[in-house]
Amino acid sequence: NTQWLIHLFRALGAHIGEGVIIPDFSCLTDYYLVTIEDDVRLNMHANIQCHSFEQRILKLAPVTIRKSCVLMSGSFVMAGCKLMGNNRLYPFTLIMKNDLLLPNTQWKGLPA
């Protein structure tokens, strides 16, 4: 299932590296704004969203997930975020818009 999703997301414009696990179609919404590097794991109900509506205006910003990050169940990454590598997001963690997560860090909370 994961391999078919990765091919589909790539066809829709996502940049996805090797060894990535994406459990279901609802994990990504704005495919063409997403960059996911090698060995990233998304658990069920993890979500990467590259858009927001602010004062009735649609705003788009790319999201970058670098190598070896893990997004656990229910974690949510908002538009403009950059996970710099080997980051672990615990269940139901919210990463706010335009956050930069330094390499080799763990995050939890709402917001983190």
C-alpha positions as CSV (number, residue, x, y, z in Angstrom):
1,N,0.0,0.0,0.0
2,T,2.8,2.5,0.9
3,Q,4.6,2.0,-2.3
4,W,1.5,2.8,-4.4
5,L,0.9,5.9,-2.4
6,I,4.4,7.1,-2.8
7,H,4.2,6.7,-6.6
8,L,0.9,8.5,-6.6
9,F,2.1,11.4,-4.4
10,R,5.2,11.8,-6.7
11,A,3.0,11.9,-9.7
12,L,1.0,14.6,-8.0
13,G,4.1,16.7,-7.5
14,A,5.5,15.7,-4.1
15,H,9.2,15.2,-3.6
16,I,9.6,12.0,-1.7
17,G,12.9,10.2,-1.0
18,E,13.7,6.5,-0.6
19,G,12.6,4.3,2.3
20,V,9.6,6.5,3.2
21,I,6.5,5.0,4.9
22,I,3.2,6.8,4.4
23,P,0.2,4.8,5.8
24,D,-2.7,6.4,4.0
25,F,-3.8,9.0,1.4
26,S,-5.1,11.6,4.0
27,C,-1.6,12.2,5.5
28,L,-0.7,14.8,2.8
29,T,-3.0,17.5,1.4
30,D,-0.9,19.9,-0.7
31,Y,1.4,17.4,-2.5
32,Y,3.3,19.8,-4.7
33,L,4.5,21.8,-1.7
34,V,5.8,18.8,0.3
35,T,9.4,17.6,0.4
36,I,10.1,14.4,2.4
37,E,13.6,13.0,2.4
38,D,14.9,9.5,2.9
39,D,13.8,7.1,5.7
40,V,10.9,9.3,7.1
41,R,8.0,7.5,8.9
42,L,4.5,8.7,9.1
43,N,2.2,6.8,11.4
44,M,-1.6,6.6,11.0
45,H,-3.4,9.9,11.3
46,A,-0.2,12.0,11.1
47,N,-0.8,15.0,8.9
48,I,1.3,17.4,6.9
49,Q,-0.7,20.5,5.8
50,C,0.8,23.2,3.6
51,H,-2.1,25.6,3.6
52,S,-4.0,27.8,6.0
53,F,-6.9,30.3,5.8
54,E,-6.2,33.5,7.5
55,Q,-8.8,36.3,7.4
56,R,-10.5,34.5,4.5
57,I,-7.3,34.4,2.5
58,L,-5.7,31.1,1.4
59,K,-2.0,31.0,2.3
60,L,0.4,28.4,1.0
61,A,3.9,27.5,2.3
62,P,6.1,24.5,1.6
63,V,6.9,21.9,4.3
64,T,10.3,20.1,4.4
65,I,10.8,16.9,6.3
66,R,14.5,15.9,6.2
67,K,16.0,12.5,6.7
68,S,15.0,10.0,9.4
69,C,12.1,11.9,11.0
70,V,9.2,10.1,12.7
71,L,5.7,11.6,12.9
72,M,3.7,9.5,15.3
73,S,0.0,9.0,15.3
74,G,-2.1,12.2,15.3
75,S,0.9,14.5,15.0
76,F,0.2,17.6,12.8
77,V,2.8,19.7,10.9
78,M,1.5,23.1,9.6
79,A,2.5,25.2,6.6
80,G,6.0,26.5,6.3
81,C,7.6,24.1,8.8
82,K,11.0,22.6,8.4
83,L,12.1,19.5,10.3
84,M,15.9,19.4,9.9
85,G,16.4,15.7,10.4
86,N,16.1,12.9,12.9
87,N,13.2,14.6,14.6
88,R,10.6,12.6,16.6
89,L,7.1,14.0,17.0
90,Y,5.2,12.2,19.7
91,P,1.5,11.4,19.3
92,F,-0.9,14.4,19.0
93,T,1.9,16.9,18.7
94,L,1.2,20.1,16.9
95,I,4.0,21.9,15.1
96,M,2.9,25.5,14.5
97,K,3.2,27.4,11.2
98,N,6.7,28.3,10.0
99,D,8.5,26.4,12.9
100,L,12.0,25.2,12.4
101,L,12.9,22.0,14.4
102,L,16.6,21.6,14.9
103,P,18.2,18.2,14.1
104,N,18.2,15.3,16.6
105,T,15.3,16.7,18.7
106,Q,12.1,15.2,20.1
107,W,8.8,17.2,20.4
108,K,5.5,16.7,22.2
109,G,2.6,18.8,23.1
110,L,-0.2,20.9,21.7
111,P,1.5,23.1,20.6
112,A,5.0,21.7,20.8
